[in-house]
Structures are given as structure tokens and as C-alpha cells.
Amino acid sequence: MKLVASLSLATYPDANSSKIVAHAVALVKQIDAALHAVAIDVDIPDVSNALSSYFLDLPHQIQDAEATSRKRGSDLLEAIAQEAARSGVTVTTQELTAPPALMGDVAAKHSRYFDLCLVGWEPANQTARMIAEAILFGSGRPTLLLPESVDVGLLGHVVIAWDGSRVAARAVADARAFLERASMITVVTVTDEKPLPAQRIGERLALGLKTRGLVAEAATIQAGDSSIGAALQEHALRIGGNLLVMGGYGHSRVRDFVLGGATDGILADLRLPVLLSH
């Protein structure tokens, strides 16, 4: 069965960079997946009244904002259609609309119909972060964050952040398409961040992967004074890792996302593609 990945694109107030288009197509091509790209256009409720229309011309401003959002979405979808055609990737596109506060919710609900969620990540793009967090905690699907500043090359070396937890086990299962194609898998356990369920848990997972015919090894690191997210990414890059796989910790509370330390550290400073499962 062919996998289908969804790519949710932000358009308002900040749009995703066109670089995300190339990154997404390159990634799905590697795992022989199809791509469904959706632009989330803004639909701003009409809150004008006679006085505000007279002084501020709010209806006109709303129309301009919505038109700008639609234009950005249309341009991104056209770019991804062209990139997919050049790369031989099957792609479908769609536009959805949502009020500003619900753009993430709409993206998360739409993403439930696909196998893998792709989200472009840009440090200063708060819309992209909102959409990414909503998809991570609300879609029920694995979410792969694609940093704007890092080209997606061959994902040959996959690094698994392993602590023996439920979410980490879920992440390993969700990463199967990448693990099966990896030339090397490194299972990394951080030993000074929290109590671990047992000793040598990384070696146990690596052995299980090798039993399945994969090339895997285990390593332990200490975070020290660094955040766990920074420590994991630094180690992954140091050993030539191209993709970091980890569980996503956190929960939603009245629309405010409460993130675990590792997840927050990853989102605060993303340095390579990261597959998060919640």
C-alpha cells in the first residue's frame, strides 16, 4: 500500500517559504510516497460596524488580508505541483479556509486522513508553529518537521531518541518507512535527564532492529548543561544523522500547548528534520 503524506501550508499572517516545497517533495520521493498539499487560507469574521467602517475601513482591510492569503496559498500549491512534476512525485492539492484562531485545528482534522504529516518550520513564523503543534497533538498521525534552513538530502542515517516510553515506541513504529530505507540507525539514550525504566534499553531496541534485518547500533549521551532537545540534535549532527525520530511530549489545555522539555527544545531550535509522534 502506497503511503500518502500531507503537507499543511501556512498563508496568514506569515506564509511558509517556497523552500518547504522542495524539501517536502524530496522527502516523499525518498520513501516512495504520494503527496497531498493543502493551503490553509484565512477566513476573517466580519466584525465591522458603521463606526469602524467609517474610521478604519475594516471590510476593505479584511478583503485585502483574505486575498493576500489566497494568493500565497495558490502560489505555494502551484510551486509544489511543478516541483512534484519535475521529481516524478504524485501530488494532489487543496485549499481550505479557517478563522485565524482555528487554522491549526482545521489542519489537524484534515491531516487525520493521511499516513504522515509534513510541516514547514521557520523560526520566526508563528503561524507555522501553531499549525505544527496542532497537528502534532491533534491529528493522531506522526508529524515530520522540515526546517527551512536545512536542505533535505538522503535520509540515510536515522537517529532514534529512545527512553523506553510509550511515545518513543510509537515514534519508532511510525518511522518504519524511513528505518527500512536507512543505511544506518543509531539508538540514542540520554542518561542524565530522567530515571530510565531499565539498563541497556538502547541496546535492546538496536538488537530488535538488527533482528529485523536493519543496520543498528546503540549509544548513550549526557545532556549536561544543554537542553535535552539541543543535546539530541547536536549528537545526531555530530554522527552524521539526517533524521531524528522521537516521541512528542505534551498536551493541549484550552488551546494552550503544554510541551515536554525535549519537545519544546526541538521546536525552539530545529536543526535537522525531526519526526515526532504523540
ABEGO torsion letter per residue (X at the ends): XBBBBBBBBBAOABBBBAAAAAAAAAAAAAAGBBBBBBBBBBBBBBABBAAAAAAAGAAAAAAAAAAAAAAAAAAAAAAAAAAAAAAGBBBBBBBBBBBAAAAAAAAAAAAAABABBBBBBBAABAAAAAAAAAAAAAAGBBBBBBBAABBBBBBABBBBBBAGBAAAAAAAAAAAAAAAABABBBBBBBAAABBBABBGAAAAAAAAAAAAGBBBBBBBBBAEABBAAAAAAAAAAAAGBABBBBBBBEBBBGGBBBBBAAAAAAAABBABBBBBBX
